[in-house]
Amino acid sequence: MLIKNPVFVFCTLGSVTEGLTTAGFATFIPKFVQTQFTLTPASAAVITGGNLAVSRALRKGPNAFRLLLQILTYREQTPH
């Protein structure tokens, strides 16, 4: 029944396309950043991973962003 609904079909196709694009960027963007800015592989991965985490948290809404802030706060408060 849902397959006959054009709004559902196109929203699903858009979500799938966005997911595939994001997965492709997440796979290759650290190497791109590494070569463009002459960084080590570890620092390029940390920079791009941090950017992806923050952008996903902002896109998913305030609850995910709050969770990210709690994780960062917890890391700062834990004794080393």
N, CA, C and O atoms as a Tripos MOL2 file, in Angstrom:
@<TRIPOS>MOLECULE
protein
  320   319    80     0     0
PROTEIN
NO_CHARGES

@<TRIPOS>ATOM
      1 N           0.8070   -1.1890    0.0000 N.3       1 MET1
      2 CA          0.0000    0.0000    0.0000 C.3       1 MET1
      3 C           0.8660    1.2760    0.0000 C.2       1 MET1
      4 O           0.5510    2.2560   -0.6740 O.2       1 MET1
      5 N           1.9510    1.2330    0.7650 N.am      2 LEU2
      6 CA          2.8020    2.4160    0.8190 C.3       2 LEU2
      7 C           3.5420    2.6590   -0.4900 C.2       2 LEU2
      8 O           3.8730    3.7990   -0.8160 O.2       2 LEU2
      9 N           3.7980    1.6050   -1.2320 N.am      3 ILE3
     10 CA          4.5440    1.7410   -2.4820 C.3       3 ILE3
     11 C           3.7600    2.5430   -3.5240 C.2       3 ILE3
     12 O           4.3380    3.0580   -4.4810 O.2       3 ILE3
     13 N           2.4680    2.6440   -3.3350 N.am      4 LYS4
     14 CA          1.6420    3.4190   -4.2630 C.3       4 LYS4
     15 C           1.5940    4.9020   -3.8980 C.2       4 LYS4
     16 O           1.0940    5.7200   -4.6690 O.2       4 LYS4
     17 N           2.1080    5.2360   -2.7360 N.am      5 ASN5
     18 CA          2.1080    6.6240   -2.2920 C.3       5 ASN5
     19 C           3.3720    7.3140   -2.8290 C.2       5 ASN5
     20 O           4.4760    6.9820   -2.3970 O.2       5 ASN5
     21 N           3.2330    8.2610   -3.7560 N.am      6 PRO6
     22 CA          4.4210    8.8790   -4.3550 C.3       6 PRO6
     23 C           5.2490    9.6880   -3.3530 C.2       6 PRO6
     24 O           6.4720    9.7500   -3.4820 O.2       6 PRO6
     25 N           4.6170   10.2980   -2.3750 N.am      7 VAL7
     26 CA          5.3700   11.0620   -1.3760 C.3       7 VAL7
     27 C           6.2820   10.1310   -0.5910 C.2       7 VAL7
     28 O           7.4520   10.4480   -0.3770 O.2       7 VAL7
     29 N           5.7660    8.9980   -0.1650 N.am      8 PHE8
     30 CA          6.5620    8.0260    0.5760 C.3       8 PHE8
     31 C           7.7180    7.5000   -0.2760 C.2       8 PHE8
     32 O           8.8480    7.3910    0.2000 O.2       8 PHE8
     33 N           7.4300    7.1800   -1.5230 N.am      9 VAL9
     34 CA          8.4510    6.6170   -2.4090 C.3       9 VAL9
     35 C           9.5840    7.6080   -2.6190 C.2       9 VAL9
     36 O          10.7510    7.2280   -2.5290 O.2       9 VAL9
     37 N           9.2720    8.8670   -2.8950 N.am     10 PHE10
     38 CA         10.3180    9.8420   -3.1660 C.3      10 PHE10
     39 C          11.0660   10.2590   -1.9060 C.2      10 PHE10
     40 O          12.2590   10.5510   -1.9720 O.2      10 PHE10
     41 N          10.3920   10.2920   -0.7660 N.am     11 CYS11
     42 CA         11.1080   10.5570    0.4940 C.3      11 CYS11
     43 C          12.0700    9.4180    0.8180 C.2      11 CYS11
     44 O          13.1820    9.6560    1.2910 O.2      11 CYS11
     45 N          11.6450    8.1870    0.5650 N.am     12 THR12
     46 CA         12.5070    7.0440    0.7960 C.3      12 THR12
     47 C          13.7010    7.0620   -0.1500 C.2      12 THR12
     48 O          14.8270    6.8080    0.2770 O.2      12 THR12
     49 N          13.4760    7.3530   -1.4090 N.am     13 LEU13
     50 CA         14.5740    7.4420   -2.3690 C.3      13 LEU13
     51 C          15.5530    8.5560   -1.9990 C.2      13 LEU13
     52 O          16.7660    8.3920   -2.1320 O.2      13 LEU13
     53 N          15.0280    9.6730   -1.5410 N.am     14 GLY14
     54 CA         15.8950   10.7680   -1.1140 C.3      14 GLY14
     55 C          16.7340   10.3920    0.0910 C.2      14 GLY14
     56 O          17.9140   10.7340    0.1580 O.2      14 GLY14
     57 N          16.1330    9.6860    1.0500 N.am     15 SER15
     58 CA         16.8840    9.2600    2.2350 C.3      15 SER15
     59 C          17.9660    8.2540    1.8780 C.2      15 SER15
     60 O          19.0760    8.3180    2.4080 O.2      15 SER15
     61 N          17.6510    7.3300    0.9880 N.am     16 VAL16
     62 CA         18.6360    6.3370    0.5680 C.3      16 VAL16
     63 C          19.7860    7.0150   -0.1730 C.2      16 VAL16
     64 O          20.9490    6.6840    0.0570 O.2      16 VAL16
     65 N          19.4800    7.9410   -1.0410 N.am     17 THR17
     66 CA         20.5140    8.6600   -1.7830 C.3      17 THR17
     67 C          21.4070    9.4620   -0.8430 C.2      17 THR17
     68 O          22.6280    9.4710   -0.9940 O.2      17 THR17
     69 N          20.8000   10.1290    0.1200 N.am     18 GLU18
     70 CA         21.5810   10.8960    1.0900 C.3      18 GLU18
     71 C          22.4830    9.9810    1.9170 C.2      18 GLU18
     72 O          23.6330   10.3230    2.1920 O.2      18 GLU18
     73 N          21.9690    8.8350    2.3070 N.am     19 GLY19
     74 CA         22.7710    7.8940    3.0830 C.3      19 GLY19
     75 C          23.9520    7.3590    2.3000 C.2      19 GLY19
     76 O          25.0550    7.2510    2.8350 O.2      19 GLY19
     77 N          23.7320    7.0230    1.0410 N.am     20 LEU20
     78 CA         24.8390    6.5280    0.2170 C.3      20 LEU20
     79 C          25.8930    7.6010   -0.0210 C.2      20 LEU20
     80 O          27.0910    7.3160   -0.0120 O.2      20 LEU20
     81 N          25.4510    8.8230   -0.2330 N.am     21 THR21
     82 CA         26.3900    9.9230   -0.4430 C.3      21 THR21
     83 C          27.2120   10.1840    0.8130 C.2      21 THR21
     84 O          28.4270   10.3690    0.7400 O.2      21 THR21
     85 N          26.5540   10.1980    1.9520 N.am     22 THR22
     86 CA         27.2530   10.4130    3.2160 C.3      22 THR22
     87 C          28.2510    9.3000    3.4890 C.2      22 THR22
     88 O          29.3600    9.5600    3.9540 O.2      22 THR22
     89 N          27.8670    8.0660    3.2040 N.am     23 ALA23
     90 CA         28.7880    6.9440    3.4070 C.3      23 ALA23
     91 C          30.0120    7.0710    2.4960 C.2      23 ALA23
     92 O          31.1280    6.7630    2.9150 O.2      23 ALA23
     93 N          29.8130    7.5160    1.2710 N.am     24 GLY24
     94 CA         30.9350    7.7150    0.3610 C.3      24 GLY24
     95 C          31.8640    8.8120    0.8230 C.2      24 GLY24
     96 O          33.0850    8.6690    0.7590 O.2      24 GLY24
     97 N          31.2870    9.9190    1.2920 N.am     25 PHE25
     98 CA         32.1220   10.9960    1.8110 C.3      25 PHE25
     99 C          32.8710   10.5580    3.0610 C.2      25 PHE25
    100 O          34.0520   10.8650    3.2170 O.2      25 PHE25
    101 N          32.1950    9.8450    3.9500 N.am     26 ALA26
    102 CA         32.8300    9.4130    5.1950 C.3      26 ALA26
    103 C          33.9880    8.4630    4.9220 C.2      26 ALA26
    104 O          34.9410    8.4080    5.6990 O.2      26 ALA26
    105 N          33.9150    7.7210    3.8330 N.am     27 THR27
    106 CA         34.9750    6.7790    3.5090 C.3      27 THR27
    107 C          36.2140    7.4780    2.9630 C.2      27 THR27
    108 O          37.3330    7.1390    3.3460 O.2      27 THR27
    109 N          36.0290    8.4420    2.0810 N.am     28 PHE28
    110 CA         37.1630    9.0150    1.3580 C.3      28 PHE28
    111 C          37.5730   10.4150    1.7900 C.2      28 PHE28
    112 O          38.6300   10.8840    1.3680 O.2      28 PHE28
    113 N          36.7890   11.1010    2.6100 N.am     29 ILE29
    114 CA         37.1520   12.4780    2.9650 C.3      29 ILE29
    115 C          38.4140   12.5680    3.8120 C.2      29 ILE29
    116 O          39.1480   13.5430    3.6530 O.2      29 ILE29
    117 N          38.7290   11.6100    4.7150 N.am     30 PRO30
    118 CA         40.0000   11.7400    5.4350 C.3      30 PRO30
    119 C          41.2210   11.7220    4.5130 C.2      30 PRO30
    120 O          42.1740   12.4700    4.7310 O.2      30 PRO30
    121 N          41.1960   10.8830    3.5000 N.am     31 LYS31
    122 CA         42.3240   10.8350    2.5580 C.3      31 LYS31
    123 C          42.4270   12.1410    1.7720 C.2      31 LYS31
    124 O          43.5300   12.6270    1.5230 O.2      31 LYS31
    125 N          41.3070   12.7030    1.3860 N.am     32 PHE32
    126 CA         41.3010   13.9800    0.6790 C.3      32 PHE32
    127 C          41.8820   15.0840    1.5600 C.2      32 PHE32
    128 O          42.7240   15.8600    1.1090 O.2      32 PHE32
    129 N          41.4350   15.1560    2.8130 N.am     33 VAL33
    130 CA         41.9390   16.1730    3.7400 C.3      33 VAL33
    131 C          43.4310   15.9750    3.9840 C.2      33 VAL33
    132 O          44.1900   16.9400    4.0710 O.2      33 VAL33
    133 N          43.8360   14.7320    4.0930 N.am     34 GLN34
    134 CA         45.2590   14.4250    4.3120 C.3      34 GLN34
    135 C          46.1250   14.9500    3.1730 C.2      34 GLN34
    136 O          47.1610   15.5680    3.4180 O.2      34 GLN34
    137 N          45.7180   14.7130    1.9450 N.am     35 THR35
    138 CA         46.5340   15.1450    0.8100 C.3      35 THR35
    139 C          46.4430   16.6430    0.5600 C.2      35 THR35
    140 O          47.4320   17.2560    0.1570 O.2      35 THR35
    141 N          45.2860   17.2440    0.7880 N.am     36 GLN36
    142 CA         45.1410   18.6720    0.5190 C.3      36 GLN36
    143 C          45.8800   19.5410    1.5290 C.2      36 GLN36
    144 O          46.4250   20.5850    1.1730 O.2      36 GLN36
    145 N          45.8970   19.1090    2.7910 N.am     37 PHE37
    146 CA         46.4690   19.9430    3.8440 C.3      37 PHE37
    147 C          47.7420   19.3460    4.4440 C.2      37 PHE37
    148 O          48.1980   19.7920    5.4970 O.2      37 PHE37
    149 N          48.3060   18.3590    3.7940 N.am     38 THR38
    150 CA         49.5350   17.6750    4.2240 C.3      38 THR38
    151 C          49.5100   17.3300    5.7190 C.2      38 THR38
    152 O          50.3900   17.7250    6.4830 O.2      38 THR38
    153 N          48.4890   16.5930    6.1010 N.am     39 LEU39
    154 CA         48.3310   16.1400    7.4750 C.3      39 LEU39
    155 C          48.6990   14.6680    7.5720 C.2      39 LEU39
    156 O          48.7780   13.9630    6.5660 O.2      39 LEU39
    157 N          48.9200   14.2220    8.7860 N.am     40 THR40
    158 CA         49.1190   12.7900    8.9970 C.3      40 THR40
    159 C          47.7720   12.0940    8.8740 C.2      40 THR40
    160 O          46.7350   12.7360    9.0430 O.2      40 THR40
    161 N          47.7620   10.8050    8.5860 N.am     41 PRO41
    162 CA         46.4840   10.0920    8.4850 C.3      41 PRO41
    163 C          45.6640   10.1520    9.7750 C.2      41 PRO41
    164 O          44.4380   10.2510    9.7280 O.2      41 PRO41
    165 N          46.3320   10.0930   10.9120 N.am     42 ALA42
    166 CA         45.6110   10.1290   12.1900 C.3      42 ALA42
    167 C          44.9400   11.4790   12.4140 C.2      42 ALA42
    168 O          43.7790   11.5280   12.8180 O.2      42 ALA42
    169 N          45.6490   12.5670   12.1620 N.am     43 SER43
    170 CA         45.0570   13.8840   12.3830 C.3      43 SER43
    171 C          43.9440   14.1770   11.3790 C.2      43 SER43
    172 O          42.9550   14.8200   11.7280 O.2      43 SER43
    173 N          44.0900   13.7200   10.1530 N.am     44 ALA44
    174 CA         43.0240   13.9110    9.1680 C.3      44 ALA44
    175 C          41.7700   13.1380    9.5750 C.2      44 ALA44
    176 O          40.6550   13.6320    9.4080 O.2      44 ALA44
    177 N          41.9480   11.9370   10.1040 N.am     45 ALA45
    178 CA         40.8020   11.1420   10.5420 C.3      45 ALA45
    179 C          40.1120   11.7740   11.7450 C.2      45 ALA45
    180 O          38.8840   11.7640   11.8330 O.2      45 ALA45
    181 N          40.8900   12.3210   12.6660 N.am     46 VAL46
    182 CA         40.3000   12.9690   13.8450 C.3      46 VAL46
    183 C          39.5240   14.2140   13.4410 C.2      46 VAL46
    184 O          38.4250   14.4520   13.9430 O.2      46 VAL46
    185 N          40.0790   14.9960   12.5540 N.am     47 ILE47
    186 CA         39.4130   16.2270   12.1210 C.3      47 ILE47
    187 C          38.1150   15.9030   11.3940 C.2      47 ILE47
    188 O          37.0760   16.4850   11.7020 O.2      47 ILE47
    189 N          38.1570   14.9990   10.4490 N.am     48 THR48
    190 CA         36.9480   14.6870    9.6930 C.3      48 THR48
    191 C          35.9360   13.9460   10.5460 C.2      48 THR48
    192 O          34.7340   14.1470   10.3790 O.2      48 THR48
    193 N          36.3890   13.0920   11.4570 N.am     49 GLY49
    194 CA         35.4630   12.3960   12.3360 C.3      49 GLY49
    195 C          34.7430   13.3530   13.2640 C.2      49 GLY49
    196 O          33.5460   13.1990   13.5080 O.2      49 GLY49
    197 N          35.4530   14.3330   13.7820 N.am     50 GLY50
    198 CA         34.8260   15.3370   14.6370 C.3      50 GLY50
    199 C          33.8080   16.1700   13.8770 C.2      50 GLY50
    200 O          32.7340   16.4800   14.3920 O.2      50 GLY50
    201 N          34.1530   16.5260   12.6620 N.am     51 ASN51
    202 CA         33.2130   17.3060   11.8510 C.3      51 ASN51
    203 C          31.9650   16.5020   11.5200 C.2      51 ASN51
    204 O          30.8590   17.0400   11.5500 O.2      51 ASN51
    205 N          32.1260   15.2330   11.2070 N.am     52 LEU52
    206 CA         30.9630   14.4040   10.9010 C.3      52 LEU52
    207 C          30.0730   14.2150   12.1130 C.2      52 LEU52
    208 O          28.8480   14.2280   11.9940 O.2      52 LEU52
    209 N          30.6800   14.0410   13.2820 N.am     53 ALA53
    210 CA         29.8840   13.8460   14.4980 C.3      53 ALA53
    211 C          29.0730   15.0930   14.8230 C.2      53 ALA53
    212 O          27.8940   14.9970   15.1650 O.2      53 ALA53
    213 N          29.6920   16.2530   14.7190 N.am     54 VAL54
    214 CA         28.9860   17.4960   15.0290 C.3      54 VAL54
    215 C          27.9030   17.7720   13.9990 C.2      54 VAL54
    216 O          26.8020   18.1860   14.3640 O.2      54 VAL54
    217 N          28.1880   17.5530   12.7220 N.am     55 SER55
    218 CA         27.1780   17.8250   11.7030 C.3      55 SER55
    219 C          25.9920   16.8750   11.8290 C.2      55 SER55
    220 O          24.8500   17.2900   11.6310 O.2      55 SER55
    221 N          26.2420   15.6080   12.1560 N.am     56 ARG56
    222 CA         25.1310   14.6820   12.3640 C.3      56 ARG56
    223 C          24.3220   15.0610   13.5840 C.2      56 ARG56
    224 O          23.0950   14.9630   13.5720 O.2      56 ARG56
    225 N          24.9950   15.4940   14.6380 N.am     57 ALA57
    226 CA         24.2810   15.8890   15.8440 C.3      57 ALA57
    227 C          23.4010   17.1090   15.5710 C.2      57 ALA57
    228 O          22.2720   17.1840   16.0570 O.2      57 ALA57
    229 N          23.9070   18.0490   14.8070 N.am     58 LEU58
    230 CA         23.1080   19.2300   14.4870 C.3      58 LEU58
    231 C          21.9360   18.8780   13.5730 C.2      58 LEU58
    232 O          20.8600   19.4620   13.6930 O.2      58 LEU58
    233 N          22.1410   17.9250   12.6600 N.am     59 ARG59
    234 CA         21.0830   17.5500   11.7340 C.3      59 ARG59
    235 C          20.0000   16.7180   12.4010 C.2      59 ARG59
    236 O          18.8280   16.8140   12.0340 O.2      59 ARG59
    237 N          20.3830   15.8950   13.3850 N.am     60 LYS60
    238 CA         19.4160   15.0200   14.0350 C.3      60 LYS60
    239 C          18.5780   15.7370   15.0760 C.2      60 LYS60
    240 O          17.5570   15.2050   15.5130 O.2      60 LYS60
    241 N          18.9760   16.9110   15.4780 N.am     61 GLY61
    242 CA         18.1550   17.6560   16.4140 C.3      61 GLY61
    243 C          18.8400   17.8980   17.7390 C.2      61 GLY61
    244 O          19.9870   17.4980   17.9400 O.2      61 GLY61
    245 N          18.1300   18.5570   18.6470 N.am     62 PRO62
    246 CA         18.7450   18.9660   19.9080 C.3      62 PRO62
    247 C          19.0990   17.7880   20.8210 C.2      62 PRO62
    248 O          20.0480   17.8910   21.5980 O.2      62 PRO62
    249 N          18.3700   16.6810   20.7510 N.am     63 ASN63
    250 CA         18.6780   15.5600   21.6370 C.3      63 ASN63
    251 C          20.0290   14.9430   21.3160 C.2      63 ASN63
    252 O          20.7890   14.6200   22.2290 O.2      63 ASN63
    253 N          20.3380   14.7760   20.0540 N.am     64 ALA64
    254 CA         21.6340   14.2180   19.6710 C.3      64 ALA64
    255 C          22.7550   15.1970   19.9940 C.2      64 ALA64
    256 O          23.8390   14.7800   20.4030 O.2      64 ALA64
    257 N          22.5130   16.4730   19.8190 N.am     65 PHE65
    258 CA         23.5320   17.4650   20.1410 C.3      65 PHE65
    259 C          23.7750   17.5020   21.6470 C.2      65 PHE65
    260 O          24.9140   17.6550   22.0890 O.2      65 PHE65
    261 N          22.7160   17.3640   22.4310 N.am     66 ARG66
    262 CA         22.8580   17.3200   23.8800 C.3      66 ARG66
    263 C          23.6790   16.0970   24.2950 C.2      66 ARG66
    264 O          24.5210   16.1860   25.1880 O.2      66 ARG66
    265 N          23.4330   14.9620   23.6490 N.am     67 LEU67
    266 CA         24.1980   13.7550   23.9490 C.3      67 LEU67
    267 C          25.6810   13.9580   23.6240 C.2      67 LEU67
    268 O          26.5500   13.5390   24.3900 O.2      67 LEU67
    269 N          25.9650   14.5960   22.4980 N.am     68 LEU68
    270 CA         27.3580   14.8640   22.1350 C.3      68 LEU68
    271 C          28.0300   15.7630   23.1650 C.2      68 LEU68
    272 O          29.1820   15.5250   23.5280 O.2      68 LEU68
    273 N          27.3420   16.7770   23.6350 N.am     69 LEU69
    274 CA         27.9040   17.6540   24.6550 C.3      69 LEU69
    275 C          28.1330   16.9070   25.9680 C.2      69 LEU69
    276 O          29.1210   17.1580   26.6580 O.2      69 LEU69
    277 N          27.2350   15.9980   26.3130 N.am     70 GLN70
    278 CA         27.4130   15.2140   27.5360 C.3      70 GLN70
    279 C          28.6310   14.3060   27.4280 C.2      70 GLN70
    280 O          29.3700   14.1400   28.3980 O.2      70 GLN70
    281 N          28.8420   13.7210   26.2600 N.am     71 ILE71
    282 CA         30.0110   12.8580   26.0680 C.3      71 ILE71
    283 C          31.2880   13.6700   26.2130 C.2      71 ILE71
    284 O          32.2250   13.2440   26.8880 O.2      71 ILE71
    285 N          31.3280   14.8370   25.5840 N.am     72 LEU72
    286 CA         32.5210   15.6820   25.6790 C.3      72 LEU72
    287 C          32.7520   16.1580   27.1090 C.2      72 LEU72
    288 O          33.8950   16.2160   27.5600 O.2      72 LEU72
    289 N          31.6890   16.4970   27.8240 N.am     73 THR73
    290 CA         31.8060   16.9250   29.2130 C.3      73 THR73
    291 C          32.2950   15.7820   30.0820 C.2      73 THR73
    292 O          33.1330   15.9880   30.9590 O.2      73 THR73
    293 N          31.7870   14.5870   29.8530 N.am     74 TYR74
    294 CA         32.2000   13.4270   30.6310 C.3      74 TYR74
    295 C          33.6790   13.1250   30.4280 C.2      74 TYR74
    296 O          34.3750   12.7510   31.3720 O.2      74 TYR74
    297 N          34.1540   13.2860   29.2130 N.am     75 ARG75
    298 CA         35.5690   13.0500   28.9520 C.3      75 ARG75
    299 C          36.4430   14.0470   29.6990 C.2      75 ARG75
    300 O          37.5370   13.7010   30.1460 O.2      75 ARG75
    301 N          35.9720   15.2760   29.8360 N.am     76 GLU76
    302 CA         36.7440   16.2940   30.5260 C.3      76 GLU76
    303 C          36.7620   16.0510   32.0310 C.2      76 GLU76
    304 O          37.7250   16.4280   32.6980 O.2      76 GLU76
    305 N          35.7290   15.4370   32.5740 N.am     77 GLN77
    306 CA         35.6160   15.2660   34.0190 C.3      77 GLN77
    307 C          36.2540   13.9810   34.5170 C.2      77 GLN77
    308 O          36.5220   13.8650   35.7130 O.2      77 GLN77
    309 N          36.5060   13.0200   33.6540 N.am     78 THR78
    310 CA         37.0650   11.7580   34.1020 C.3      78 THR78
    311 C          38.5360   11.9320   34.4620 C.2      78 THR78
    312 O          39.2760   12.6060   33.7450 O.2      78 THR78
    313 N          38.9650   11.3250   35.5760 N.am     79 PRO79
    314 CA         40.3760   11.4330   35.9570 C.3      79 PRO79
    315 C          41.2490   10.5920   35.0450 C.2      79 PRO79
    316 O          40.8190    9.5460   34.5580 O.2      79 PRO79
    317 N          42.4510   11.0340   34.8150 N.am     80 HIS80
    318 CA         43.3560   10.3220   33.9040 C.3      80 HIS80
    319 C          44.2740    9.4390   34.6670 C.2      80 HIS80
    320 O          45.1100    8.7580   34.0730 O.2      80 HIS80
@<TRIPOS>BOND
     1     1     2 1
     2     2     3 1
     3     3     4 2
     4     3     5 am
     5     5     6 1
     6     6     7 1
     7     7     8 2
     8     7     9 am
     9     9    10 1
    10    10    11 1
    11    11    12 2
    12    11    13 am
    13    13    14 1
    14    14    15 1
    15    15    16 2
    16    15    17 am
    17    17    18 1
    18    18    19 1
    19    19    20 2
    20    19    21 am
    21    21    22 1
    22    22    23 1
    23    23    24 2
    24    23    25 am
    25    25    26 1
    26    26    27 1
    27    27    28 2
    28    27    29 am
    29    29    30 1
    30    30    31 1
    31    31    32 2
    32    31    33 am
    33    33    34 1
    34    34    35 1
    35    35    36 2
    36    35    37 am
    37    37    38 1
    38    38    39 1
    39    39    40 2
    40    39    41 am
    41    41    42 1
    42    42    43 1
    43    43    44 2
    44    43    45 am
    45    45    46 1
    46    46    47 1
    47    47    48 2
    48    47    49 am
    49    49    50 1
    50    50    51 1
    51    51    52 2
    52    51    53 am
    53    53    54 1
    54    54    55 1
    55    55    56 2
    56    55    57 am
    57    57    58 1
    58    58    59 1
    59    59    60 2
    60    59    61 am
    61    61    62 1
    62    62    63 1
    63    63    64 2
    64    63    65 am
    65    65    66 1
    66    66    67 1
    67    67    68 2
    68    67    69 am
    69    69    70 1
    70    70    71 1
    71    71    72 2
    72    71    73 am
    73    73    74 1
    74    74    75 1
    75    75    76 2
    76    75    77 am
    77    77    78 1
    78    78    79 1
    79    79    80 2
    80    79    81 am
    81    81    82 1
    82    82    83 1
    83    83    84 2
    84    83    85 am
    85    85    86 1
    86    86    87 1
    87    87    88 2
    88    87    89 am
    89    89    90 1
    90    90    91 1
    91    91    92 2
    92    91    93 am
    93    93    94 1
    94    94    95 1
    95    95    96 2
    96    95    97 am
    97    97    98 1
    98    98    99 1
    99    99   100 2
   100    99   101 am
   101   101   102 1
   102   102   103 1
   103   103   104 2
   104   103   105 am
   105   105   106 1
   106   106   107 1
   107   107   108 2
   108   107   109 am
   109   109   110 1
   110   110   111 1
   111   111   112 2
   112   111   113 am
   113   113   114 1
   114   114   115 1
   115   115   116 2
   116   115   117 am
   117   117   118 1
   118   118   119 1
   119   119   120 2
   120   119   121 am
   121   121   122 1
   122   122   123 1
   123   123   124 2
   124   123   125 am
   125   125   126 1
   126   126   127 1
   127   127   128 2
   128   127   129 am
   129   129   130 1
   130   130   131 1
   131   131   132 2
   132   131   133 am
   133   133   134 1
   134   134   135 1
   135   135   136 2
   136   135   137 am
   137   137   138 1
   138   138   139 1
   139   139   140 2
   140   139   141 am
   141   141   142 1
   142   142   143 1
   143   143   144 2
   144   143   145 am
   145   145   146 1
   146   146   147 1
   147   147   148 2
   148   147   149 am
   149   149   150 1
   150   150   151 1
   151   151   152 2
   152   151   153 am
   153   153   154 1
   154   154   155 1
   155   155   156 2
   156   155   157 am
   157   157   158 1
   158   158   159 1
   159   159   160 2
   160   159   161 am
   161   161   162 1
   162   162   163 1
   163   163   164 2
   164   163   165 am
   165   165   166 1
   166   166   167 1
   167   167   168 2
   168   167   169 am
   169   169   170 1
   170   170   171 1
   171   171   172 2
   172   171   173 am
   173   173   174 1
   174   174   175 1
   175   175   176 2
   176   175   177 am
   177   177   178 1
   178   178   179 1
   179   179   180 2
   180   179   181 am
   181   181   182 1
   182   182   183 1
   183   183   184 2
   184   183   185 am
   185   185   186 1
   186   186   187 1
   187   187   188 2
   188   187   189 am
   189   189   190 1
   190   190   191 1
   191   191   192 2
   192   191   193 am
   193   193   194 1
   194   194   195 1
   195   195   196 2
   196   195   197 am
   197   197   198 1
   198   198   199 1
   199   199   200 2
   200   199   201 am
   201   201   202 1
   202   202   203 1
   203   203   204 2
   204   203   205 am
   205   205   206 1
   206   206   207 1
   207   207   208 2
   208   207   209 am
   209   209   210 1
   210   210   211 1
   211   211   212 2
   212   211   213 am
   213   213   214 1
   214   214   215 1
   215   215   216 2
   216   215   217 am
   217   217   218 1
   218   218   219 1
   219   219   220 2
   220   219   221 am
   221   221   222 1
   222   222   223 1
   223   223   224 2
   224   223   225 am
   225   225   226 1
   226   226   227 1
   227   227   228 2
   228   227   229 am
   229   229   230 1
   230   230   231 1
   231   231   232 2
   232   231   233 am
   233   233   234 1
   234   234   235 1
   235   235   236 2
   236   235   237 am
   237   237   238 1
   238   238   239 1
   239   239   240 2
   240   239   241 am
   241   241   242 1
   242   242   243 1
   243   243   244 2
   244   243   245 am
   245   245   246 1
   246   246   247 1
   247   247   248 2
   248   247   249 am
   249   249   250 1
   250   250   251 1
   251   251   252 2
   252   251   253 am
   253   253   254 1
   254   254   255 1
   255   255   256 2
   256   255   257 am
   257   257   258 1
   258   258   259 1
   259   259   260 2
   260   259   261 am
   261   261   262 1
   262   262   263 1
   263   263   264 2
   264   263   265 am
   265   265   266 1
   266   266   267 1
   267   267   268 2
   268   267   269 am
   269   269   270 1
   270   270   271 1
   271   271   272 2
   272   271   273 am
   273   273   274 1
   274   274   275 1
   275   275   276 2
   276   275   277 am
   277   277   278 1
   278   278   279 1
   279   279   280 2
   280   279   281 am
   281   281   282 1
   282   282   283 1
   283   283   284 2
   284   283   285 am
   285   285   286 1
   286   286   287 1
   287   287   288 2
   288   287   289 am
   289   289   290 1
   290   290   291 1
   291   291   292 2
   292   291   293 am
   293   293   294 1
   294   294   295 1
   295   295   296 2
   296   295   297 am
   297   297   298 1
   298   298   299 1
   299   299   300 2
   300   299   301 am
   301   301   302 1
   302   302   303 1
   303   303   304 2
   304   303   305 am
   305   305   306 1
   306   306   307 1
   307   307   308 2
   308   307   309 am
   309   309   310 1
   310   310   311 1
   311   311   312 2
   312   311   313 am
   313   313   314 1
   314   314   315 1
   315   315   316 2
   316   315   317 am
   317   317   318 1
   318   318   319 1
   319   319   320 2
@<TRIPOS>SUBSTRUCTURE
     1 MET1         2 RESIDUE 1 A MET
     2 LEU2         6 RESIDUE 1 A LEU
     3 ILE3        10 RESIDUE 1 A ILE
     4 LYS4        14 RESIDUE 1 A LYS
     5 ASN5        18 RESIDUE 1 A ASN
     6 PRO6        22 RESIDUE 1 A PRO
     7 VAL7        26 RESIDUE 1 A VAL
     8 PHE8        30 RESIDUE 1 A PHE
     9 VAL9        34 RESIDUE 1 A VAL
    10 PHE10       38 RESIDUE 1 A PHE
    11 CYS11       42 RESIDUE 1 A CYS
    12 THR12       46 RESIDUE 1 A THR
    13 LEU13       50 RESIDUE 1 A LEU
    14 GLY14       54 RESIDUE 1 A GLY
    15 SER15       58 RESIDUE 1 A SER
    16 VAL16       62 RESIDUE 1 A VAL
    17 THR17       66 RESIDUE 1 A THR
    18 GLU18       70 RESIDUE 1 A GLU
    19 GLY19       74 RESIDUE 1 A GLY
    20 LEU20       78 RESIDUE 1 A LEU
    21 THR21       82 RESIDUE 1 A THR
    22 THR22       86 RESIDUE 1 A THR
    23 ALA23       90 RESIDUE 1 A ALA
    24 GLY24       94 RESIDUE 1 A GLY
    25 PHE25       98 RESIDUE 1 A PHE
    26 ALA26      102 RESIDUE 1 A ALA
    27 THR27      106 RESIDUE 1 A THR
    28 PHE28      110 RESIDUE 1 A PHE
    29 ILE29      114 RESIDUE 1 A ILE
    30 PRO30      118 RESIDUE 1 A PRO
    31 LYS31      122 RESIDUE 1 A LYS
    32 PHE32      126 RESIDUE 1 A PHE
    33 VAL33      130 RESIDUE 1 A VAL
    34 GLN34      134 RESIDUE 1 A GLN
    35 THR35      138 RESIDUE 1 A THR
    36 GLN36      142 RESIDUE 1 A GLN
    37 PHE37      146 RESIDUE 1 A PHE
    38 THR38      150 RESIDUE 1 A THR
    39 LEU39      154 RESIDUE 1 A LEU
    40 THR40      158 RESIDUE 1 A THR
    41 PRO41      162 RESIDUE 1 A PRO
    42 ALA42      166 RESIDUE 1 A ALA
    43 SER43      170 RESIDUE 1 A SER
    44 ALA44      174 RESIDUE 1 A ALA
    45 ALA45      178 RESIDUE 1 A ALA
    46 VAL46      182 RESIDUE 1 A VAL
    47 ILE47      186 RESIDUE 1 A ILE
    48 THR48      190 RESIDUE 1 A THR
    49 GLY49      194 RESIDUE 1 A GLY
    50 GLY50      198 RESIDUE 1 A GLY
    51 ASN51      202 RESIDUE 1 A ASN
    52 LEU52      206 RESIDUE 1 A LEU
    53 ALA53      210 RESIDUE 1 A ALA
    54 VAL54      214 RESIDUE 1 A VAL
    55 SER55      218 RESIDUE 1 A SER
    56 ARG56      222 RESIDUE 1 A ARG
    57 ALA57      226 RESIDUE 1 A ALA
    58 LEU58      230 RESIDUE 1 A LEU
    59 ARG59      234 RESIDUE 1 A ARG
    60 LYS60      238 RESIDUE 1 A LYS
    61 GLY61      242 RESIDUE 1 A GLY
    62 PRO62      246 RESIDUE 1 A PRO
    63 ASN63      250 RESIDUE 1 A ASN
    64 ALA64      254 RESIDUE 1 A ALA
    65 PHE65      258 RESIDUE 1 A PHE
    66 ARG66      262 RESIDUE 1 A ARG
    67 LEU67      266 RESIDUE 1 A LEU
    68 LEU68      270 RESIDUE 1 A LEU
    69 LEU69      274 RESIDUE 1 A LEU
    70 GLN70      278 RESIDUE 1 A GLN
    71 ILE71      282 RESIDUE 1 A ILE
    72 LEU72      286 RESIDUE 1 A LEU
    73 THR73      290 RESIDUE 1 A THR
    74 TYR74      294 RESIDUE 1 A TYR
    75 ARG75      298 RESIDUE 1 A ARG
    76 GLU76      302 RESIDUE 1 A GLU
    77 GLN77      306 RESIDUE 1 A GLN
    78 THR78      310 RESIDUE 1 A THR
    79 PRO79      314 RESIDUE 1 A PRO
    80 HIS80      318 RESIDUE 1 A HIS
